[in-house]
């Protein structure tokens, strides 16, 4: 089972790398449909990494989401167009990202709900990295539970990959829509 999951994650990571290196986002390729909409890309994936930082007593969270997908979800959630390539108001965009991610990425550490604090966000090719932190993680977590339904509200084909590292041990899982819950024990 572990080997099968590992191989699946390797294949998905490879596919993701290939698609990103191909630059299939129409903003880079200069391709739009006749009606002004963007062509649909063939894979809907997010990657979320959680890393325990014992020196700072924090859990660091990084979410990588395809920009066009994230913009579509944020636009639907806020009722106004969101542009992550050139945000007019970075503070407002940060609040919109935090609001959405906080509702769709819920983390519990050793049975206690945790609050995400936005550190920042940045664009990388066709994706946006959003960085969060959970403070006051005084002891090494033994159990981390995650509800991750990022982008499920827009994409039935959505896959959410998660990597969690605590005390140098890395564990990973893949959540296919509608599956949204994962538990990590260390």
QUISULMO-V381537 format. One line per field, one symbol per residue. ss: DSSP state (2 for helix, 1 for strand, 0 for the rest). psi: psi as a letter, one per 30 degrees, with the letter a starting at -180 (. if undefined). A space follows every 10 residues. Layout:
# QUISULMO-V381537
ss=???
psi=???
This chain:
# QUISULMO-V381537
ss=0222222222 2222222222 2200022220 0000000000 0000111111 1110000111 1111112222 2222222200 0000000002 2222222222 2222111110 0110001111 1111001111 1111000000 0011111100 0000000011 1111110011 1111110000 111110
psi=eeeeeeeeee eeeeeeeeee ffhfkffefg kllegflkkk lfkjklkkkk kkjeefhljk kkkkkkeeee eeeeeeefgl kkjfeikeje eeeeeeeeee efffjkkkjh fkkkkkkkea llkjcglkkk klkklhielk kekkkkjjhk gfffjfgkkj kkkkkkhfkk kllkjkkgkf kkkkk.
